[in-house]
C-alpha cells in the first residue's frame, strides 16, 4: 500500500470528524470560528490548500471540543508522507 500524502489525510480526518457529528463543513467552520470559504479550500474536492496550518487544526479541534492530540489519533496518519518526500521519490 502506498503512503498517503499528509494533506490528504488531514482533509479526510476533518471530514470524518464532521461526519461523525453529522455536521456540514459550514457548521464545523462556524463552530470553529473559521470562515466557511477557508475550510472549504482545505477539504473540498477543489481544495487549493496544500499545507493546513496547525493553528487551523487547533481551531477545528476547539470547535469539535476535542483535544488537539485526538485529531491525530487515526489510522489515516499511520502511513503518510509529505509532498516533498513524494516528489523526492518520484
N, C-alpha and C positions, 0 to 999 in steps of 0.2 A: 504494500500500500504506500503510495507516495505521500510525502508530507503535505500538509495544508498550509497555505500562507496565513501568517498571523492575522492580517487584516480580515481575511475571510472568516477565520474562527471567531474573531471579535464580533463581526457582523452577525454571524449565526447565533452567538451567545446572547446578544442583545435581543434579537427576535425571539429566541427561545424563552428568555425570562419574561418578555412582554406577553407572549402567548400563554405562558403558564398562569398569568393573572387575567387572561382574556382582555388585555389592553391593546389598543391600537398604537401605532407609532406616535400619533398625535397625543394620545393620553399619556404615554410614557414621557414624551417631551414636556408636556405641561406639568406633570408631577415632578419632573427633574429640573424644572426651571431652564429648559433649553428651548430655543426656537425650533418649532417643528421642521423648518427647512434645513436646519443644521443636522438634525438627527436623520432626516430622510437622505441627505447627501452621504450619510455613513452607511445606512442599512438597505436602501432600496436597490433594485437591480441596476439602476443607472448611477449607482454610487460613484461619487468623484473623490471622496476622501481616501487617501492612500495610507494614512497613518493616524489612527484615532488617538487623541491625547489621553493621558492618564487622568487629567482634570475632567474631561468629558465622561470617562468611565466612572470616576468618583461621583459625579453629579447624578449619573444614571443609578448608581448604587444607592445614593441618598433617596432618590425618587422611588426606588423599589423597596426601600427600607431594609437593605441587606448590607452586611459588612463588605468592604472592598475586596477582601480576600475570597469571599464566596463567589464573586463574579468569575474568578479564575478556576474555581473548583468544578471543572467539567472535562469530560473526555475529549471535547473539542480541542483542548490545548495539549493533549498527550503527544502529538507528533506535528509540531508546527515549525515553520522556518520563516525567516524574514524575506522580504522581496530581494534584498541584496544577496542573501545566500542562494536563492533560486537563480538569480542572474549569474552568479559566480559559477554555479554548477552547469548552467545551460550552455 
